[in-house]
Structures are given as structure tokens and as C-alpha cells.
Amino acid sequence: MHRWSALLSTCAIAVLLESPGVALADDGRPQATPTEKAAALIRPALVELDVHAAGRVRLPNGDLLVSDPAAPFEVTWHCSGFIVNPDGWVATAGHCADPDSARSDIISAATSVYVSRALYSPDAQGPLPTSQWLRENARIEGTAPDQVGPQVTYTVNYGSGTDVTTASASLADFRPLAKGDVALLKMDKHHLPSSELAPDSQVEVGEAIVAVGFPHGTDSVIDSPAEPTSKNGTISRKATKKGIPEYEIDAAVSNGMSGGPVANLDGKVLGLVSFSPTLELQPFNFVAPADPLAVLMAAKGVKATLGPADSVYRRGLDAYYAGRYTDAIGDFDQTLLMSPGYPGAAKFRTDAANLRQQFGDASSFNWPVIWYAAGGFVLLLGLGLIVSRRRRRRTPAGAIDLKDWEPSYIITTLPDGSVEPAALPAASAGEPFFCAECGAVHHHDERFCPNCGSRIALLENRNG
């Protein structure tokens, strides 16, 4: 008995230890990290936002302050964003699209001009006081007559590599930095790569995230960034500032990434890059949650959703990471047919073709699951045999040892010399009946032993 148990246990353990789910041989195929996979999911929806503002500064005395007699002040800045609906809806940070941001930058540009031209004016006491005085007293006008406020234009760039599309956008709605820091833009485009949002109820402190965007702080050391960067980290804290929710993250972000998506490992956007504390040198940044953005979208009758091409592309990613390169190539081809220039699809297709040539396709069988199932089957089979042997060896209560009873048959010798058992006269219903295998008492009408399950021959029903 113990030898059987030990043998079966050893076999089961050997099966499990040999399974590829425990020790998978490295065949050289590249393995992507979870954050790399998340970045690949959100990358197609990423956009670069260029904002241009122009305005004239009207001084309190009615004079115009201009850098050139015929030209208004012009400022530009760059942010990141992402498409939230295939029909041309783009999300970014509120401070990236806020017209007051344009006003502030124009005042900053006008300050040096005012100081240089009003050097002896009592209003010009240096750059900082002058800037503050202009903010409080000057009026910013557009480039057209009687236009209130600066003229702001939004340009969205999306795509990858050299295949980049540029489109103008209009500001649909926004919340400034102090009130949620989200904005919604609209392009006259359709069938675009898109993304999904993760509500606050699905966001957990300590959750792994990836922040994606177009950094412009690296322009001095690399060529113009045609491709975005991704920074991984975690949600450090969920907090509020003056009642407005915000997430603290430990992922490093830089200038130009404001408005870019912060996604979980499923590729769902849980927030937008918002701001960093002044003079903070450590990765310590804040994210505007996606819930206020969802509110803006709902007011416009828009829902964050993936498009048909997104679903096929993501299916291709699953096949690619599983080593099923032929399937991946087919899905990426279909993605490009549905949405020509779909960001990332062409590159992944090329990589899949190269990897297939080098390694071939991985098996479609899930060997870890199969091996674990086999191990479990061996264990169950062993337990069943052990229990069965124990039950057959056990003498149940009320059983009578057969050695105390005479045989229920007699041996008859036939003329040819062979022998044959002959039944004794059948016992009456009132006499006890016993199983020849285990000795358990049973009813005279039963044909199978209720204890061990053995078939009861009529010859065995006699008690002797």
C-alpha cells in the first residue's frame, strides 16, 4: 500500500517539475515586459499637440504694445494627448488648451519689450513687477479688430515615423488646472485609432502604470522626437487638492508630456499627465484622473471606445507576444487595410516576419496547462486507487469472516474427468447472506455488494 502511494506521488511530482510552466527553456525569442505591452496598446492613439497663440497687448492708456509695428506677439507650446473616440475626439490636459495659458505666455513675451521701452517709467520696476503689472492692467486682444482675447489654434499630429498626419482641431470643452485639468478637442476625422478609459473605481494605489508622451526637453540632445517615450511607475497615492481628485505617480515625465495618457497594464487610460511640483528633482508627478474627462465627453454625447481596427491590432499583439507570428502578420495586414498608416502596425508586422524566419511559429498548444492537467490527473488516479484498495481491505461492521462458514457449493466430478461446482439448495430469505469478496452482509435480493461493489453470484448467496 505505502509503496503504491509513494510511487504515484513521485510520478505526479515529476510530471509537474518537468512541465514548461515551471521551467521554460529560453529559446531566444524576445520577451516584452508588461509595461512595454501596455505602451504598445496605447501607442496608436497617442497624438502630439501644437498650440499657437497670437495677440496684441493693449496698455491702460490705450496704446498698443507690439514687438514689431505690424506684428502681434506670438507664442507656441507643445503637449501630448490621445484619441478617445475614432470619430476625431482628442483628450489632453486642460492647461494645454486653456486660452488663459496663451494670455499668460503673451504677457511674458511682452514684459521684456515693455521694460526696454519704458525704462524710466515708474511702472517698469524690473521684469517680475512689470509682468505682474501687465497681467493686472493690460488687455490681450486678438489679431483681428475687436477680437477679445488671443487667437488660439490647435494642431494635432498623429501617426508614427515618417507617416504622420497633421490636422487642425477645435476646442470642444475644457477644465482648467485648478478644476480638473482636462480638455476635449475635435478633429474632422474618422476611423482613427482610439483608446479606453479606466474609471477611478478601477484604480488602486500601488498599481503599475505607464506614462506616454512626446518629450520636448530632449530636443537639444536628439533629433526632433518622431516617436514618443514611455515611463513606467506606480500609483503612489490618491489625493485631492481643493476637492479636485488627483493621482500621485513615481514615473518620470518631462516637458511636452503634459496631457499624455497614463495607462494601466491593460492599456486603459486612468488619467492624463498634469503637473510636477516646482523644483522637485525626484520622480514626483501628478495625474488628472479620467473621470472628469468622461464627464466632458458625456456632455457632448461621446463615449471613449475602441474602433474595429483597434480590436484587430490588439489581437495581432496577443499573437505576436505568444510567438504565433503568422497569425500576427495576418492581423497586422488586416489592421492596415482597415486603417492605412495605423501607428505601429507596420513595424510589428516587419518584426513578426523577421522573428518567424528566425524562430518559426510557437505551438498553439498551451503546454503549461496540459502538463498541469496531466499531473492533476495522475494525482487523482493515485488517490482513487489508494482509496479503493483501502476499502477492499477493510472489514466492515457486521461482516462475518467467511472462514467461519462452510462453502455454499459442492464439487461434482463429470464422466470426462472435469469438475464442476454445483449449488446447494437456495437459502431462505430469513438466513444471512455474505459477499464472497469482502464478507459484508447483504440482502438476498441484491446482485451487487453494497460495500465493495462486487457482483454477487447466486451461488454465493448461501450462508453455508
C-alpha positions in Angstrom: 0.0 0.0 0.0 2.6 2.5 1.0 4.8 1.6 -2.0 1.8 2.4 -4.3 1.2 5.8 -2.6 4.9 6.8 -2.8 5.2 5.7 -6.4 2.2 7.6 -7.6 3.2 10.8 -5.7 6.7 10.6 -7.2 5.2 10.3 -10.7 2.9 13.3 -10.2 5.7 15.5 -8.8 7.9 14.5 -11.7 5.3 15.5 -14.2 4.8 18.9 -12.6 8.5 19.6 -12.3 9.1 18.7 -15.9 6.3 20.9 -17.1 7.3 24.0 -19.1 5.1 26.2 -16.9 7.7 25.7 -14.1 11.0 25.7 -16.1 10.6 27.1 -19.6 13.7 26.8 -21.7 14.8 30.1 -23.2 14.7 29.7 -27.0 15.9 33.2 -27.6 12.6 34.7 -28.5 12.3 38.4 -27.3 10.1 38.7 -24.3 8.3 42.0 -23.7 7.7 43.4 -20.2 4.1 44.1 -19.0 4.8 47.9 -19.3 6.1 47.5 -22.8 2.9 45.6 -23.8 0.8 48.4 -22.2 2.7 51.1 -24.1 2.1 49.2 -27.4 -1.6 49.1 -26.6 -2.0 52.8 -26.1 0.7 54.0 -28.6 -1.6 54.1 -31.7 -4.0 56.6 -30.1 -1.2 59.0 -29.0 -1.0 62.4 -30.6 1.3 65.4 -30.4 -0.5 68.8 -29.9 0.9 72.0 -31.1 -0.7 75.2 -29.8 -0.1 78.6 -31.4 -1.4 81.8 -30.0 -1.2 85.4 -31.3 -2.4 88.6 -29.6 -1.8 92.3 -29.1 -1.2 93.9 -25.8 -3.4 97.0 -25.1 -1.9 99.2 -22.3 -4.1 101.0 -19.8 -3.6 104.3 -21.7 -4.9 102.8 -24.9 -1.6 102.3 -26.7 -0.7 99.0 -28.3 2.5 97.3 -27.2 3.9 95.3 -30.1 7.3 93.8 -30.7 7.1 95.0 -34.3 4.8 97.7 -35.5 3.0 95.3 -37.8 3.1 92.1 -35.9 1.3 90.9 -32.7 3.0 88.8 -30.1 3.1 85.1 -31.0 3.8 82.1 -28.7 3.7 78.4 -29.2 3.9 75.4 -26.9 3.7 71.6 -27.3 1.8 69.0 -25.4 0.7 65.4 -25.8 -2.7 63.9 -26.0 -4.6 60.8 -27.1 -7.6 60.0 -29.2 -10.6 58.8 -27.2 -13.1 58.1 -29.9 -12.5 57.0 -33.6 -14.5 60.0 -34.8 -11.8 62.6 -34.2 -12.2 63.3 -30.4 -8.9 64.1 -28.7 -8.1 64.4 -25.0 -5.4 66.5 -23.5 -4.6 68.4 -20.3 -6.8 71.4 -19.6 -3.8 73.8 -19.1 -2.6 72.7 -22.6 -5.7 74.0 -24.3 -6.7 76.8 -21.9 -6.8 80.2 -23.7 -5.6 81.8 -20.4 -2.4 79.8 -20.9 -2.0 81.8 -24.2 -2.7 85.0 -22.4 -0.1 84.3 -19.7 2.6 83.4 -22.3 1.9 86.6 -24.4 2.2 88.7 -21.2 5.6 87.1 -20.5 6.7 87.8 -24.1 5.5 91.4 -23.8 7.3 92.1 -20.5 10.8 92.4 -21.9 9.6 94.7 -24.6 7.7 97.0 -22.1 10.8 97.1 -19.8 13.1 98.1 -22.7 10.7 100.8 -24.0 9.6 102.2 -20.7 12.9 102.0 -18.8 12.3 105.3 -17.0 8.6 104.7 -16.4 7.5 104.3 -12.8 5.6 101.2 -13.9 8.8 99.5 -15.0 10.5 98.3 -11.8 12.1 95.2 -13.3 10.8 92.1 -15.1 8.8 90.4 -12.3 6.9 93.6 -11.1 6.4 94.6 -14.7 5.0 91.2 -15.6 2.6 91.3 -12.7 1.5 94.9 -13.6 0.8 93.9 -17.2 -1.3 90.9 -16.1 -3.4 93.1 -13.9 -3.8 96.1 -16.2 -3.1 95.2 -19.8 -5.7 93.7 -22.1 -4.9 91.0 -24.6 -6.6 91.4 -28.0 -6.8 89.1 -31.0 -5.2 89.7 -34.3 -8.5 90.9 -35.9 -10.2 94.2 -35.0 -12.4 94.0 -31.9 -11.4 90.4 -31.2 -11.4 89.7 -27.5 -8.6 87.6 -26.2 -5.7 86.0 -28.1 -6.3 84.0 -31.2 -5.5 80.3 -30.4 -5.1 77.5 -32.9 -4.7 73.8 -32.2 -2.9 71.4 -34.5 -2.9 67.6 -33.9 -0.1 65.4 -35.3 -0.7 61.6 -35.2 0.9 58.6 -36.8 4.4 57.2 -36.5 7.8 57.6 -38.1 7.6 59.5 -41.3 3.9 58.6 -41.8 2.5 61.5 -39.7 -0.9 63.2 -40.4 -1.5 66.8 -39.4 -5.0 68.1 -38.8 -6.5 71.2 -37.2 -8.7 70.9 -34.2 -11.2 73.0 -32.3 -11.6 73.2 -28.5 -14.9 71.5 -27.5 -14.6 72.0 -23.8 -12.0 72.1 -21.0 -11.4 72.3 -17.3 -8.5 74.5 -16.1 -5.7 73.2 -14.0 -7.4 74.1 -10.7 -10.7 72.4 -11.7 -9.7 69.0 -13.1 -7.1 69.9 -15.8 -8.8 68.0 -18.8 -9.7 69.2 -22.2 -11.6 67.8 -25.2 -10.7 68.7 -28.8 -12.5 67.8 -32.1 -10.9 67.0 -35.4 -12.9 66.5 -38.6 -11.5 62.9 -38.9 -13.0 59.4 -38.7 -11.8 55.8 -38.3 -8.9 56.8 -36.1 -7.0 54.7 -33.6 -8.6 55.1 -30.2 -8.4 54.2 -26.5 -10.5 53.2 -23.5 -10.8 54.9 -20.1 -10.5 53.3 -16.6 -12.7 54.9 -14.0 -11.5 55.8 -10.6 -13.2 52.8 -9.1 -10.7 50.6 -11.0 -7.6 52.5 -9.9 -5.6 51.1 -7.0 -2.7 52.6 -5.0 0.4 50.6 -5.9 -0.9 49.7 -9.3 1.7 49.6 -12.1 1.2 52.3 -14.8 2.9 53.6 -17.9 3.0 57.3 -18.9 3.4 58.0 -22.6 4.1 61.2 -24.4 6.3 63.4 -26.6 9.0 64.9 -24.5 10.5 68.2 -25.7 13.1 68.6 -23.1 15.4 66.3 -25.1 15.4 68.4 -28.3 19.0 69.6 -27.6 20.4 66.0 -27.4 18.4 64.1 -30.1 16.7 64.8 -33.3 13.1 66.0 -33.3 11.2 63.3 -31.4 9.2 61.5 -34.1 8.4 58.7 -31.7 7.1 59.1 -28.1 8.7 57.9 -24.9 7.1 55.8 -22.2 7.9 55.9 -18.5 6.8 53.2 -16.1 6.0 53.5 -12.4 3.2 53.1 -9.9 0.2 55.0 -8.4 1.8 56.3 -5.2 -1.3 58.0 -3.8 -4.8 59.0 -4.5 -5.4 62.5 -3.2 -7.4 65.7 -3.6 -6.5 69.4 -4.0 -9.2 71.8 -3.0 -11.7 69.0 -3.5 -10.3 68.1 -7.0 -9.1 64.5 -7.3 -5.6 63.8 -8.4 -3.2 60.8 -8.5 0.5 60.9 -7.5 2.8 58.8 -9.5 6.5 58.0 -9.3 7.0 57.8 -13.1 9.4 60.4 -14.5 7.8 62.8 -17.0 9.2 65.8 -18.8 8.1 68.9 -20.7 5.9 68.1 -23.6 4.3 65.0 -22.0 1.6 67.1 -20.3 -1.8 65.8 -21.5 -0.3 62.4 -22.4 -2.1 59.2 -21.3 -1.3 57.3 -18.1 -2.4 53.8 -18.7 -2.7 50.6 -16.6 -1.2 47.3 -17.8 -4.4 46.6 -19.8 -3.8 49.7 -21.9 -6.8 51.6 -20.4 -6.2 55.3 -19.7 -6.7 56.1 -16.0 -5.6 59.7 -16.2 -3.6 62.4 -18.0 -0.1 63.8 -17.1 -0.9 67.1 -15.3 1.9 68.8 -13.4 5.1 68.4 -11.3 5.9 70.3 -8.1 8.3 73.2 -8.7 12.0 72.4 -8.1 11.2 68.8 -7.4 14.2 66.7 -8.6 12.8 63.2 -7.9 10.1 61.4 -9.9 7.1 63.0 -8.3 4.3 63.9 -10.6 0.6 64.3 -10.6 -2.1 62.9 -12.9 -5.6 64.2 -13.6 -8.0 61.3 -13.3 -10.0 60.2 -16.3 -13.4 60.7 -14.6 -13.6 64.4 -15.3 -12.8 63.8 -18.9 -15.6 61.2 -19.1 -17.9 63.9 -17.8 -16.9 66.3 -20.6 -17.4 63.6 -23.2 -20.8 62.6 -21.8 -21.9 66.2 -22.1 -21.1 66.0 -25.8 -22.7 62.7 -26.3 -19.4 60.9 -26.8 -18.1 57.7 -25.3 -14.5 56.5 -25.1 -14.3 53.4 -27.2 -12.1 51.4 -29.5 -12.6 51.1 -33.2 -12.7 47.9 -35.3 -9.1 48.4 -36.4 -8.0 48.7 -32.7 -9.5 45.3 -31.9 -7.7 43.6 -34.8 -4.4 45.3 -33.9 -4.7 44.2 -30.3 -5.4 40.6 -31.4 -2.3 40.8 -33.5 -0.3 42.0 -30.5 -1.6 39.0 -28.5 -0.4 36.6 -31.2 2.9 38.4 -31.6 3.8 38.2 -27.9 2.7 34.5 -27.9 5.1 33.7 -30.7 2.4 33.0 -33.3 3.9 35.2 -35.9 1.9 34.0 -38.9 -1.3 34.9 -37.1 0.1 38.2 -36.0 1.2 39.1 -39.6 -2.3 38.4 -40.8 -3.9 40.6 -38.1 -1.5 43.5 -38.8 -2.2 43.3 -42.5 -5.9 43.4 -41.8 -5.3 46.4 -39.5 -3.5 48.3 -42.2 -6.3 47.5 -44.7 -8.9 48.8 -42.3 -6.9 51.9 -41.2 -4.0 52.7 -43.6 -1.0 54.1 -41.7 -2.2 52.6 -38.4 0.7 53.6 -36.0 2.8 50.6 -35.0 1.1 48.0 -37.2 3.7 48.1 -40.0 6.7 47.9 -37.6 5.2 45.0 -35.6 4.4 43.2 -38.9 8.0 43.5 -40.0 9.3 42.3 -36.6 6.9 39.4 -36.8 8.1 38.3 -40.2 11.8 38.5 -39.1 11.1 36.5 -35.9 9.1 33.9 -37.8 12.1 33.4 -40.2 14.5 33.1 -37.2 12.4 31.0 -34.7 9.3 29.8 -36.6 5.9 29.9 -35.0 5.4 28.8 -31.5 3.0 25.9 -30.9 -0.6 26.9 -30.4 -1.0 24.3 -27.6 -0.9 25.6 -24.1 1.7 23.2 -22.8 1.8 24.5 -19.2 -2.0 23.9 -18.9 -1.7 20.5 -20.5 1.2 19.4 -18.2 -0.6 20.7 -15.1 -3.8 18.9 -16.1 -1.8 15.7 -16.7 -0.2 16.0 -13.2 -3.6 16.6 -11.6 -5.0 13.5 -13.4 -2.2 11.3 -12.1 -2.7 12.6 -8.6 -6.5 11.9 -8.7 -5.9 8.5 -10.2 -3.5 7.6 -7.5 -5.8 8.8 -4.8 -8.6 6.7 -6.3 -6.5 3.6 -6.3 -5.4 4.1 -2.8 -8.9 4.6 -1.5 -10.2 1.6 -3.5 -7.5 -0.7 -2.0 -8.2 0.5 1.5 -12.0 -0.1 1.1 -11.4 -3.6 -0.3 -9.2 -4.5 2.6 -11.4 -3.1 5.3 -13.8 -5.4 7.2 -17.0 -3.5 7.6 -19.0 -3.6 10.8 -21.4 -6.6 10.9 -19.4 -8.6 8.4 -18.7 -12.2 9.1 -15.4 -13.9 8.2 -16.0 -16.5 5.5 -13.7 -19.0 7.3 -16.5 -19.4 9.9 -18.8 -20.7 7.2 -18.9 -23.7 5.0 -18.7 -23.3 1.2 -22.0 -22.6 -0.5 -21.3 -25.1 -3.2 -20.1 -28.7 -3.7 -17.7 -30.1 -6.3 -19.1 -32.7 -8.8 -16.8 -34.8 -11.0 -18.1 -35.3 -14.5 -17.6 -38.5 -16.6 -14.8 -36.9 -18.7 -12.8 -36.2 -15.5 -13.5 -32.4 -15.3 -15.0 -30.8 -12.2 -18.0 -28.5 -11.9 -19.4 -26.6 -8.9 -22.9 -27.5 -8.0 -25.1 -25.1 -6.0 -26.6 -26.2 -2.7 -30.2 -25.7 -2.2 -31.1 -22.0 -2.1 -31.2 -20.4 1.3 -34.4 -19.0 2.6 -34.9 -15.2 2.8 -34.5 -15.2 6.5 -31.0 -16.6 6.5 -27.9 -14.2 6.4 -26.2 -13.6 3.1 -22.5 -12.6 2.8 -20.3 -11.2 0.0 -17.6 -13.7 -1.1 -15.2 -10.8 -1.7 -15.4 -8.7 1.5 -17.7 -10.7 3.8 -20.3 -7.9 4.2 -23.9 -8.9 5.0 -26.3 -8.1 2.2 -30.0 -8.7 1.3 -30.8 -11.9 -0.5 -32.3 -9.9 -3.5 -29.2 -7.8 -4.0 -27.0 -8.6 -7.0 -24.1 -6.3 -6.1 -22.4 -5.9 -2.8 -23.4 -2.6 -1.1 -19.9 -2.4 0.5 -17.3 -3.3 -2.2 -19.5 -3.2 -5.3 -18.6 -6.8 -6.4 -21.1 -8.8 -8.4 -22.9 -11.4 -6.2 -23.3 -14.7 -7.9 -26.4 -16.7 -6.9 -24.1 -19.5 -5.6 -22.6 -17.0 -3.2 -25.8 -16.1 -1.5 -25.9 -19.2 0.6 -24.6 -18.8 4.1 -23.5 -22.4 4.4 
